[in-house]
Amino acid sequence: MKLLFDLFPLVLFFIAYKFADIYTATAVAMVAGVLQIVWLFVRKKPIEPMHWVNLAIIVVFGGATLWLHDETFIKWKPTVLYWGFALVLSIAQLAMGKNPIRGMLGKQIRLPDAAWGRLNLAWAGFFAFVGTLNLYVAYNWPTETWVTFKVFGIFGLLIVFVIAQSVYLGRHMQPEAANDDVAMPGRTDQDAPR
């Protein structure tokens, strides 16, 4: 359900584009982003930093698209978002010694430190690649192709990357501390199953 909620502005952008044009779709995505934040606020749900970042970027780049009547700005929006993610992940790890991916997943998954480092940089590389690919599609194909790529192509690439990441995680996951090693009160070694 959360995934559908997060994709709400993107889905409305695609529908509006199919029924109107890129400028209408941009306006719809901007309104949908604002409504998303309002809905979370009214329902007293946590507003994640990602929602604020996405809203700020759509307002700035969408606003420039509508004001200057130039679709180039909205086409740059995914690239700015993904390159921003890549930059944050890279700087956090390489310059600050922090690992944001470990911070998000560390409570659910146990990995060796080196695996966490590779995973964080893999996500940074993925975001840098997708941001670059977005510009390639935007500048080499018609707007309709770019819209389809933005909605379905990037989502498809994300799914493939997450599956590849799952395979990687499966190879490097460390088992939790075994329950058998914990002494149970009132139980002796003779009571243990053989």
Secondary structure, 3 states (H helix, E strand, C coil): CHHHHHHHHHHHHHHHHHHCCHHHHHHHHHHHHHHHHHHHHHCCCCCCHHHHHHHHHHHHHHHHHHHHCCCHHHHHHHHHHHHHHHHHHHHHHHCCCCCHHHHHHCCCCCCCHHHHHHHHHHHHHHHHHHHHHHHHHHHHCCHHHHHHHHHHHHHHHHHHHHHHHHHHHHHHCCCCCCHHHCCCCCCCHHHCCC
